[in-house]
Amino acid sequence: MLTCAHNRFYVISEFIEGGTLTEGLSKSPKLNTSSLLPLMLQIAEGLDYLHNGLTDTLGVVVHDDLNPQQILFSGEKVLISLSLS
């Protein structure tokens, strides 16, 4: 959630306990196609929502530095660490 108080913007998100994709890859570095494809589809859907689904609310949102440390696991995959500019 994006909020503003006293002329400062704050991003508030839920706490996610599942760990990052980086941590998951260190435990199991070789992903097979059957586990990789659903993961990539969820990431692509999240990016599509950021780029296209939020335009009415926030204007254009672009995730400019997507990497495995910014993808958290919590039953479902969640994109985090958006650069606001």
Contacts in CASP RR format, 6 or more apart in sequence:
PFRMAT RR
TARGET T0000
AUTHOR 0000-0000-0000
METHOD contacts of the structure
MODEL  1
MLTCAHNRFYVISEFIEGGTLTEGLSKSPKLNTSSLLPLMLQIAEGLDYL
HNGLTDTLGVVVHDDLNPQQILFSGEKVLISLSLS
1 11 0 8 1.000
1 12 0 8 1.000
1 13 0 8 1.000
2 9 0 8 1.000
2 10 0 8 1.000
2 11 0 8 1.000
2 12 0 8 1.000
2 58 0 8 1.000
3 9 0 8 1.000
3 10 0 8 1.000
3 12 0 8 1.000
4 10 0 8 1.000
9 84 0 8 1.000
11 82 0 8 1.000
11 84 0 8 1.000
13 80 0 8 1.000
16 72 0 8 1.000
16 73 0 8 1.000
16 74 0 8 1.000
16 78 0 8 1.000
16 80 0 8 1.000
17 74 0 8 1.000
18 72 0 8 1.000
18 73 0 8 1.000
18 74 0 8 1.000
18 75 0 8 1.000
19 72 0 8 1.000
19 73 0 8 1.000
20 68 0 8 1.000
20 69 0 8 1.000
20 70 0 8 1.000
20 71 0 8 1.000
20 72 0 8 1.000
20 73 0 8 1.000
21 39 0 8 1.000
21 68 0 8 1.000
21 69 0 8 1.000
21 71 0 8 1.000
21 72 0 8 1.000
21 73 0 8 1.000
21 77 0 8 1.000
22 67 0 8 1.000
22 68 0 8 1.000
22 69 0 8 1.000
24 73 0 8 1.000
25 31 0 8 1.000
25 68 0 8 1.000
31 39 0 8 1.000
39 77 0 8 1.000
42 76 0 8 1.000
42 77 0 8 1.000
43 66 0 8 1.000
43 71 0 8 1.000
43 77 0 8 1.000
43 79 0 8 1.000
46 79 0 8 1.000
47 63 0 8 1.000
47 66 0 8 1.000
47 79 0 8 1.000
50 61 0 8 1.000
50 62 0 8 1.000
50 63 0 8 1.000
50 79 0 8 1.000
50 82 0 8 1.000
51 60 0 8 1.000
51 61 0 8 1.000
51 62 0 8 1.000
51 63 0 8 1.000
54 61 0 8 1.000
55 61 0 8 1.000
61 82 0 8 1.000
63 79 0 8 1.000
63 82 0 8 1.000
63 83 0 8 1.000
64 83 0 8 1.000
65 81 0 8 1.000
65 83 0 8 1.000
66 79 0 8 1.000
69 81 0 8 1.000
70 79 0 8 1.000
70 80 0 8 1.000
70 81 0 8 1.000
71 77 0 8 1.000
71 78 0 8 1.000
71 79 0 8 1.000
71 80 0 8 1.000
72 78 0 8 1.000
72 80 0 8 1.000
END
